[in-house]
Amino acid sequence: MENNDRRKFIKSIAVGGVGIAASTMMVPNLKAFSKAVGFENTVSGTWKSTTCQGCTSWCSVQSYIVDGRAVRVKGNPNSKVNMGHSCPRSHMSLQQVYDPDRIKVPMKRTNPKKGRNEDPQFIPITWDEALDTIADKIMDLRNNNETHKYMLMRGRYSYMRDLIYDRMTKIIGSPNNISHSAICAEAEKFGPYYTEGEWDYRQYDVENANYCLIWGADPLSANRQVSYYSSVWGEALDRMQVAVVDPRLSITATKASEWLPVKPGQDGALASAIAHILLTEGLWYKPFVGDFVEDAPIKKFEVGVEIIEENQGDIFKETFTHGLLKWWNLELKDKTAEWASKKSGISVEQIRRVAMDYGKAAPHAISWVGGGPVMQARGGYASMACHALNALVGAVDNVGGTMKANKEYTISFPEADDFIDDIAKAGKKHKKIDHRGTKAFPALSKGKSGGGVVTNNAAEGIINEDPNEIKVAIAYFNNFVFSCPQSERWERALSKIPFLVHCTTNGSEFSHFSDILLPCTNHMYEKWAYVKSMGNGYRHVTMNQPIIEPVWDVKNEETEIPWLIAEKLAEKGFSNLLDYYKTIKDPETGNTPENDSEFGLFALKYATQQLWDPSQYKGGDKISGWKEFTDIGVWNSDPYPFRKRWGDMKTQTKMFEFYSETLKTALTEHAEKHNTDIDDILETCNYQARGEMAFIPHYEEPFMRGDDNEFPLVHVDFKSRFNREGRSANCTWYHELKDLDPGDEAQDDVARFNPIDAEKYGLEDGDKIKLVSPVGELECTAKVWEGNAPGTVSKCYGQGHWSYGSVASKEYGKTARGGSNNAIIPAEYDRLSGASAFYGTTRVKVVKI
């Protein structure tokens, strides 16, 4: 297909359902996945606004309600972020909310033995019995001064989260609130924080970019704001070149100008080489970075030539950056395309071509950092290296570049200090179960030792009772037994907890080890909440609403369930939690909540008051009141203020730091905390950097588990456009449409092998195989596919549930459908950020069954 024809085709299918039409070359008649235009003219009903949390795009959407039943979904036209578009995931919510396998009433375990092969023998109970049991267990901890043995585990959330995750845990008296964040993308935040001071995700101005260099992300499938990027991608390709660095041919790569099938773990080598070429070819963006001074004895960067940093101001004057010459001398001067080619498997010619084209597009040239290069055992430095390219071309905070989140005006819930008694204060002083802040797990979120979380390591803490045992735990909207690497550890960990509560919509592997199951609201149809997302130069705050009557006897896990527990605790003589919740009043009436449903509504109105109350207006959309806010369902920020942070970044120098004084301070403080030096910390945490290298973006060799002779292939994990955060597997549509992911097959779970490897190992399409790693194995089907880099095997995350539902499992509670990637991925970490390593980490062998 000629280039112009290809772009016209992509534009024709770019609205919402871009990937569905594109990957099968169908006539784009599936636009209905995005916009149900005219549907209201054929069936009498009402469009109601709410939010899709099927992935971290968090799109504002609307659902068509007919006779009280949700029947259709479209993007909310009131959002300036997703602009009336949605992706296929939102439509799968219809199967989820009406899933007959949902938990319908509270359940309790009657088999005291716990284990994968133990039948929990759940029986229905009343809400009163369930809550009374939970309150008794919490009171036992308080009466025995053991509140630190309480634990809260949070998965996906809304921004009502602090009511259960933070405030409830503090008032009970435990340090052990564990979020899912470190199995999500903490290393992705590490690079931007230690270069420009932003511990957050980014948005990308693709509509004004001339070049987009994408690292291990798939924005048309499984990145933040899939709906927005899909809707504008076709038009953007008329102007923007795209290069995708990924070991597999992703959906985005199929539409790119360049695909760089990098060897897993070698992204950092490419990033350093591209930076080297930008400097040696004089392609850095001088208005942002600076330039050699007019009378300097040297006026260019030469391969292998160190530039004396003494009296740097007489040689090179930086404008809005810090430490460029240190970065050059310590890392970049020898990192040629020839060097990177040997590491990465990408040709010298392609490396140079991509680097030159990227540099010539400055400053409208994005370096898009996804999970692929950073969620690795040494990924924090790759995160810095890939993100630093944005600064070299002046794209940070610039038109056609990268942007932070726009300002929004939600209100935090009141602090709980006045309600934390002496028992709770003593409990909170204990160490955290995930070992954050220890010598081996710095978890340097926002520059603070132990400021982050090490989600997956909490399993080790529970198993080893280190720093203490866990006796009572509550978890919600999570399934760590399935979603964490080396997941069998969580089976052992949860088997040790004497009393475990799971708040969930569907029974899952995590539920299998629980003592009480509490049925929860569907996020999109049955609960009051809000979330925040960004894209298109805006941030929106979008509301979850109960737009249908609850299908079953369910409660909101972040507001209603905590309130009901608080009531029970008050009955038993501990009223602090309920007293705290009653401080959150309805901003319109001043009324104090009297029950769980009022508390959920009042708390949402409290947190969002500055968005909908005209008397509290701070900026962004002007909304006339609560009624209008519920009708439109979303508030939009003011447009993004480009270049406002140039020279005023949240780093120690206020500049973009190629030499990170911010990281230097954080590492120094962590080392001093443990009475050692930074080199010892880095050695303990399994990094190669020593000395000054610790403070700059740089290449580190990938750390992989498994001998390459015994395990010759490298596993590549990826996410489907149909994965609703791993919760799709009980939807029939997920399985029917699975072949719309490049290289996958409907109604099957396939591992894809390059034809070179297929021939080497005697594999053919349809062969039943095992993938075996040093820590586990899974069963699936072989697929021969040229969209893999040789030496790799790629497989989609999402299947392999042995306990989820009648569609997700072959035999519920016993036999999995497909294989779980996390059964073979070892529990390794980028310890500086706390992030679990999913990529460039796992060697496997293939065995025919």
Buried (B, 14 or more C-beta within 10 A) or exposed (E): EEEEEEBBBBBBBBBBBBBBBBBEEEEBEBBBBBBBEEBBEEEEBEBBBBBBBBBBBBBBBBBBBEEEBBBBBBBBBBBBBBBBBBBBBBBBBBBBBBBEBBBEBBBBBEEEEBBBEBEBEBEBBEBEEBBBBBBBBBBBBBEEEBBBBBBBBBBBBBBBBBBBBBBBBBBBBBBBBBBBBBBBBBBBBBBBBBBBBBBEBBBBBBBBBBBBBBBBBBBBBBBBBBBBBBBBBBBBBEBBBBBBBBBBBBBBBBBBBBBBBBBBBBBBBBBBBBBBBBBBBEBBBEEBBBBBBEEBEEEEBEEEEEBEBEEBEEBBBBBBBBBBBBBBBBBBBEBBBEBBBEBBBBEBEBBBBBBBBBBBBBBBBBBBBBBBBBBBBBBBBBBBBBBBBBBBBBBBBBBBBBBBBBEBBBEEBBEBEEBBBEBBEEBBEBBBBBBBBBBBBBBBBBBBBBBBBBBBBBBBBBBEEEBBBBBBBBBBBBBBBBBBBBBBBBBBBBBBBBBBBBBBBBBBBBBBBBBBBBBBBBBBBBBBBBBBBBBBBBBBBBBBBBBBEBBBEBBBBBBBBBBBBBBBBBEBEBBBBBBBBBBBBBBEEEEBBEEBBBBBBBBBBBBBBBBBBEEEBEBBBEBEEBEBBBEBBBBBBBEBEBBEBBBEBBBBBBBBBBBBBBBBBBBBBBBEBBEBEBBBBBBBBBBBBEEBBBBBBBBBEBBBBBEEEEBBBBBBBBBBBBBBBBBBBBBEBBBEBBBBBBBBBEEBBBBBBBEBBBEBBEBEEEBEBBBBBBBBBBBBBBBBBEBBBBBBBBBBBBBBBBBBBEBBBEEBBEEBBBBBBBBBBBBBBBBBBBBBBBBBBBBBBBEEE
